[in-house]
Amino acid sequence: MAGPFIDFTHVKSNADVEAVLEALGLEGRRAGSEIRIRCPEPDHDDQRASCDVKTTKRTFYCHSCQATGSIIDLVAVVMETDARGACTWLHEHCGVPLSDRAHPPSPGRKANRQKKAERDEPPAPPSAPPPEDDNGAGFVPFEKPLRLDPDHAFGADRGLDPETIAARSGLIAEPQ
């Protein structure tokens, strides 16, 4: 078995960023809701602090190497482990609870039977096509007449005379 259930969202939302940085030995300077530290990425030899850790969102971002992630990812990089190991470390060293429940809720037998029944149902027959009109198109392009200005330059630029525009927009009856 892989170990106890870990709710990663719960761990992230309960981590105290300042306590985590202190436990990891990462010093930084505070600027509002951010703490600027040296990038923890092993491939980035950061000479000056270029990584911002947002205390409210519990995320980090390095402006030099573009490394980014959650507080769990930050711990995983520093401790050279995976997300599960980072959460375990956060629990042991910073007192972050792994979850507010023992394991994810089970759907139960009734829900499983219902899902199986839904999977076994034959697909519904396709709906009947819409009735076709005289020309076979099956739709009416406009339900309301267009109200166009017969004297506007738009129609004249396209070679339409004002009478045709007026007839098509419903201002006058179309000639038969």
Beta strands, then each sheet from edge to edge (+ up, - down):
strand 1: 28-31
strand 2: 34-37
strand 3: 51-54
strand 4: 59-62
strand 5: 68-70
sheet 1: 1+ 2- 3+ 4- 5+
end
